Amino acid sequence: MFIKSKYTIFFYLTLFFIVLLLLLTANYSLSISYKEALNLYYNSSILSIITNISTHIFGHNDLALRTPFILFYLLSSILMFLITKDYFKYEKDRFLSVLIFMSLPGVLSASLLVNTAIVVTFLTLLYIYFYQEHKRHLYYLLPFLLLVDNSFSILFLALFLFSLKTKDRKLLYISSILFVISLIIYGVPTDGKPRGFLIDTVGTYAAIFSPILFLYFLYVIYRLIISRQIDLTTYISSTALILSILVSFRQRIYIEDFAPYVVIAIPSMVKMFLHSYRVRLKEFRRNYSIMAFTIVIMLGINVVFTFINKPIYLLIENPQKHFVYQYHFAKELSNELKSKGINRIFLEDKDLLLRLKFYEIEEGTDYYLSTKEFYNYDDKISIYYYQKELFAIYIKKLI
């Protein structure tokens, strides 16, 4: 029978609910950003292929733009659930582990935005699942990963280190060759003056996990390494973490390259925490209970802000300081322009112009638009969220 316990049912119901929230958020709360528009129209990457296929089939709308990444989130969650099948003694522990993974701010945000992070997470989990089920490596997938994203060089490095432990010559040769090829193709970023960005990196990890959860993650990785209880997943996560910290001593890193490999260590964290909790008498569990309660509260707050963040504009003076400002207002602006019969515009802000192109507002000479107020403009459009002006643009008819 496919469904073995009530926790399996809880998992699929929770996953369905979260995916539904993601779809609603994608359709109603977000607009395409400039970087996403670049990926759609100009960049030649896996993101361009995915987004162009989806928007070609389902039309130029935010739901079509973001649904493929929500699908990768769905599949990643299912893979994580399957991978942890025999990892925990109790089904409720397994459910808790996967629930935390699904609720991580970094995982949820990656599923809503056009970036490779959730794609990398899915493919990495697929590789781990195949290895766990068949006790052999999915070698045929590795050359394909080389073409997907530059961050898979981290996976190749982790597999190389893992091959040294397992004395797997075939994996050693393949992973080392692919790692070198990846460096040749994508290069090693060394631009700018050497500067320390360790604090920035730690802060970003704390935002992806939540601060206390990330600190505990560091402790778990340390414990696993010194106790030599290192499986394939731990090799991948620890390699990504240590490499990101080392690189941060010199330059700013792209956290999207490392985070997908770090978040897959959630089951190890949950397992160690629950073991430490249960081996103690009730009167000595207080600190662990406080830690667990704090983590749950912080994850809950992060989940709420992921889906409901527009009211934050009421709390900040400068709307541009909102953490998702770049994903707002473009869709509403395009709807206002269309309602006034404005479809062809000249706009000095080329970034905004590219965003509006997605909503079928083309470059032309019918109207002049400016984000700065100018003499004798004909009209003004303001975008409000909760009665607070978020964005304003001034219009002059040219013909």
C-alpha positions in Angstrom: 0.0 0.0 0.0 1.4 3.4 -1.0 0.3 5.3 2.0 1.8 3.7 5.1 1.0 6.0 7.9 -0.9 9.1 8.9 2.3 11.2 8.6 2.5 10.3 5.0 -1.0 11.7 4.5 0.0 14.8 6.6 3.0 15.3 4.3 1.1 15.2 1.1 -1.7 17.5 2.5 0.9 20.0 3.7 2.8 19.9 0.4 -0.5 20.5 -1.5 -1.3 23.4 0.8 2.1 25.0 0.4 2.2 24.6 -3.4 -1.3 26.2 -3.6 0.0 29.2 -1.6 3.0 29.4 -3.9 0.8 29.4 -7.0 -1.4 32.1 -5.5 1.6 34.2 -4.5 3.1 33.8 -8.0 -0.1 34.8 -9.7 -1.2 37.7 -7.5 1.6 39.1 -5.5 4.7 39.2 -7.7 5.9 41.0 -10.8 8.8 40.0 -13.0 12.1 41.5 -11.9 14.8 43.0 -14.2 17.1 40.0 -13.7 14.2 37.6 -14.5 13.4 39.5 -17.6 17.1 39.3 -18.7 16.9 35.5 -18.2 13.8 35.4 -20.3 14.8 37.6 -23.2 18.6 37.7 -23.4 20.5 35.1 -21.4 21.3 31.7 -22.9 20.9 29.4 -19.9 18.8 26.6 -18.5 16.6 29.4 -17.0 16.0 30.9 -20.4 15.0 27.5 -21.8 12.6 26.7 -18.9 10.9 30.1 -18.8 10.6 30.5 -22.6 9.0 27.1 -23.0 6.5 27.8 -20.1 5.5 31.3 -21.3 5.3 30.1 -24.9 2.8 27.4 -23.9 0.8 29.2 -21.2 1.3 32.9 -22.1 3.1 35.9 -20.8 1.9 35.9 -17.2 3.5 35.5 -13.8 2.0 32.1 -13.2 3.5 30.7 -16.4 6.8 32.3 -15.5 7.1 30.8 -12.0 5.1 27.5 -12.1 8.1 25.5 -13.4 10.1 26.4 -10.3 7.2 25.6 -8.0 7.1 22.3 -9.8 10.8 21.8 -8.9 9.9 22.6 -5.3 7.2 20.0 -5.4 9.5 17.3 -6.8 12.3 18.3 -4.4 10.0 17.9 -1.4 8.8 14.5 -2.6 12.4 13.4 -3.1 13.4 14.6 0.3 10.5 12.6 1.7 11.6 9.5 -0.1 15.3 9.9 0.8 14.4 10.0 4.5 12.3 6.8 4.3 14.7 4.7 6.4 16.6 7.6 8.0 14.4 8.0 11.1 13.1 5.5 13.6 9.7 7.3 14.0 7.5 8.5 11.1 6.7 11.7 12.9 10.5 12.6 13.0 10.6 12.1 9.2 7.6 14.3 8.7 9.1 17.0 11.0 12.4 16.9 9.0 10.7 17.3 5.6 8.4 20.0 7.0 11.3 22.0 8.1 13.0 21.6 4.7 9.8 22.7 2.9 9.5 25.7 5.2 13.0 27.1 5.0 13.0 30.7 3.8 15.6 30.0 1.2 13.8 27.0 -0.3 10.4 28.8 -0.4 11.9 31.9 -2.0 13.9 29.9 -4.5 10.6 28.2 -5.7 9.0 31.5 -6.4 11.8 33.2 -8.2 13.4 32.6 -11.6 16.8 31.3 -10.5 18.7 28.0 -10.6 18.7 27.3 -6.9 15.6 25.1 -6.7 16.7 23.4 -10.0 20.1 22.5 -8.4 18.4 21.3 -5.2 16.1 19.0 -7.2 18.9 17.5 -9.3 21.1 17.0 -6.3 18.4 15.3 -4.4 17.7 13.1 -7.4 21.3 12.1 -7.5 21.3 11.3 -3.8 18.0 9.3 -4.1 19.4 7.2 -6.9 22.5 6.5 -5.0 20.6 5.6 -1.9 18.2 3.3 -3.7 20.6 1.5 -6.0 23.9 1.8 -4.1 25.6 3.1 -7.2 26.2 6.6 -8.7 24.1 8.1 -11.4 27.0 8.7 -13.7 24.9 9.5 -16.8 23.4 12.5 -15.0 26.8 14.1 -14.2 27.7 15.4 -17.7 24.3 16.9 -18.0 24.7 18.7 -14.7 27.9 20.3 -16.2 25.6 22.1 -18.8 22.9 23.1 -16.3 24.8 25.5 -14.0 28.3 26.5 -12.9 27.5 25.7 -9.2 27.6 21.9 -9.9 31.4 22.2 -9.7 30.7 22.1 -6.0 28.9 18.8 -6.3 31.8 17.4 -8.5 34.3 18.5 -5.8 32.2 16.8 -3.1 31.9 13.6 -5.1 35.7 13.7 -5.6 36.2 13.9 -1.9 33.6 11.2 -1.3 35.4 8.9 -3.8 38.6 9.2 -1.7 36.7 7.9 1.3 35.0 5.1 -0.6 38.0 4.3 -2.7 35.8 4.4 -5.8 38.2 5.0 -8.7 35.5 5.4 -11.3 33.8 8.2 -9.3 37.2 9.7 -8.6 38.1 10.0 -12.3 34.7 11.2 -13.5 34.2 13.8 -10.7 37.7 15.2 -11.0 37.5 15.5 -14.8 34.1 17.2 -14.6 35.3 19.5 -11.9 38.3 20.6 -14.0 36.0 21.0 -17.1 33.6 23.1 -15.1 36.4 25.4 -14.0 37.5 25.8 -17.6 34.1 26.5 -18.9 32.8 28.8 -16.2 36.1 30.1 -14.7 36.9 31.1 -11.2 35.7 34.6 -10.3 38.6 36.6 -9.0 37.5 40.1 -9.9 37.8 43.0 -7.5 40.2 43.7 -4.6 40.5 40.9 -2.0 38.1 41.7 0.8 36.5 39.8 3.6 32.8 39.0 3.2 32.5 36.3 5.9 30.0 38.3 7.9 27.8 38.8 4.8 27.9 35.1 4.0 27.0 34.1 7.5 24.2 36.7 7.6 22.8 35.3 4.3 22.9 31.8 5.5 21.1 32.9 8.7 18.4 34.4 6.5 18.1 31.2 4.4 17.9 28.9 7.5 16.9 31.3 10.3 19.7 32.4 12.7 19.4 29.7 15.4 18.9 26.9 12.9 22.0 27.9 11.0 24.1 28.0 14.2 22.8 24.5 15.0 23.6 23.4 11.5 27.3 24.5 12.0 27.3 22.4 15.2 25.9 19.4 13.5 28.4 19.5 10.6 31.2 19.8 13.1 29.9 16.8 15.1 29.5 14.7 12.1 32.9 15.4 10.8 34.8 14.7 14.0 32.8 11.6 14.6 33.4 10.5 11.0 29.7 9.8 10.5 29.7 11.3 7.1 27.5 10.0 4.3 27.1 11.3 0.8 24.7 14.0 1.8 27.0 15.3 4.6 29.9 15.3 2.2 28.0 17.5 -0.2 26.7 19.9 2.5 30.0 20.2 4.4 31.9 20.8 1.2 29.6 23.6 0.1 29.6 25.2 3.5 33.4 25.0 4.1 34.1 26.2 0.5 31.7 29.1 0.8 33.4 30.2 4.1 36.9 30.0 2.6 36.0 31.9 -0.5 34.3 34.6 1.6 37.6 35.5 3.2 38.6 37.0 -0.2 35.4 38.0 -2.1 31.7 38.1 -2.0 30.1 34.8 -3.0 26.9 34.1 -4.9 24.9 32.4 -2.2 22.6 30.7 -4.8 25.6 28.6 -5.8 26.1 27.1 -2.3 22.7 27.2 -0.6 21.1 24.3 -2.5 23.8 21.9 -1.2 23.6 23.2 2.4 19.9 22.9 2.9 19.8 19.2 2.1 21.4 18.5 5.4 18.2 19.2 7.3 17.5 15.5 8.1 20.9 15.2 9.8 20.2 18.2 11.9 16.8 17.0 13.0 18.0 13.5 13.7 20.9 14.7 15.9 18.6 17.2 17.7 15.9 14.7 18.5 18.5 12.2 19.7 20.1 14.8 22.0 16.7 15.7 23.3 15.5 12.2 24.0 18.6 10.8 25.7 18.1 13.5 28.4 15.8 13.3 31.4 12.7 15.6 31.2 14.2 18.0 33.7 17.3 18.5 31.5 15.4 19.1 28.2 14.5 22.7 29.0 17.2 24.4 26.8 16.4 22.1 23.9 12.7 22.9 24.2 13.4 26.6 24.2 15.6 26.2 21.1 13.0 24.1 19.3 10.2 26.6 20.2 12.3 29.6 19.0 13.2 27.8 15.7 9.5 27.0 15.0 8.4 30.6 15.8 11.1 32.1 13.5 10.4 29.7 10.7 6.7 30.5 11.0 7.4 34.2 10.8 9.6 33.7 7.8 6.9 31.6 6.1 4.3 34.3 6.7 6.5 37.0 5.3 7.2 34.9 2.2 3.5 34.9 1.3 2.3 38.1 3.0 5.0 40.8 2.8 3.2 43.8 1.2 2.0 45.2 4.6 5.7 45.7 5.5 5.6 48.8 3.3 3.6 50.5 6.0 6.5 50.1 8.4 9.3 51.5 6.2 9.8 55.0 5.0 11.6 54.2 1.8 9.6 51.6 -0.2 12.8 50.7 -2.2 14.3 49.2 1.0 11.6 46.5 1.0 13.3 43.1 0.5 11.1 42.2 -2.5 10.6 45.7 -4.0 12.2 44.6 -7.2 9.4 42.0 -7.7 6.6 44.4 -7.2 4.5 47.1 -9.0 5.5 46.3 -12.7 2.3 44.2 -13.3 0.1 46.8 -11.7 1.8 49.6 -13.7 1.2 47.7 -17.0 -2.4 47.2 -16.2 -2.8 50.9 -15.5 -1.1 51.8 -18.8 -3.3 49.4 -20.7 -6.5 50.9 -19.1 -5.4 54.2 -20.5 -4.8 52.8 -24.0 -1.0 53.1 -23.6 0.9 50.2 -25.2 3.9 51.8 -26.9 6.2 54.0 -24.8 9.6 55.7 -24.7 11.1 55.2 -21.2 14.6 56.2 -20.1 14.6 53.5 -17.4 15.5 50.6 -19.6 15.4 48.1 -16.7 11.7 49.0 -16.1 11.1 49.0 -19.8 12.3 45.4 -20.1 10.0 44.4 -17.2 7.0 46.0 -18.9 7.8 44.2 -22.1 6.8 41.0 -20.4 3.3 42.5 -19.9 3.0 43.5 -23.6 4.0 47.1 -23.1 6.4 47.7 -26.1 9.0 50.3 -26.8 7.8 53.0 -29.2 7.2 56.7 -29.6 3.6 57.1 -28.7 4.1 58.2 -25.2 7.1 59.5 -23.1 7.3 58.1 -19.6 9.6 59.2 -16.8 10.0 58.2 -13.1 11.0 61.8 -12.4 8.4 64.6 -12.5 8.9 67.0 -15.5 7.3 70.2 -16.8 3.9 70.0 -18.6 3.4 66.2 -18.2 -0.1 65.0 -19.2 -0.8 62.3 -16.7 0.6 60.6 -13.6 0.2 57.0 -12.5 0.8 56.0 -8.9 0.9 52.5 -7.6 -0.3 52.1 -4.0 0.0 49.2 -1.6 -2.2 49.6 1.4 -2.7 53.3 0.7 1.0 54.0 0.6 2.5 55.2 -2.7 5.0 52.7 -3.9 5.9 54.0 -7.3 4.9 56.9 -9.5 5.5 57.6 -13.2 4.8 60.7 -15.3 3.3 60.6 -18.9 3.5 62.8 -21.9 1.7 62.0 -25.1 4.0 62.4 -28.1 1.6 61.8 -31.1 
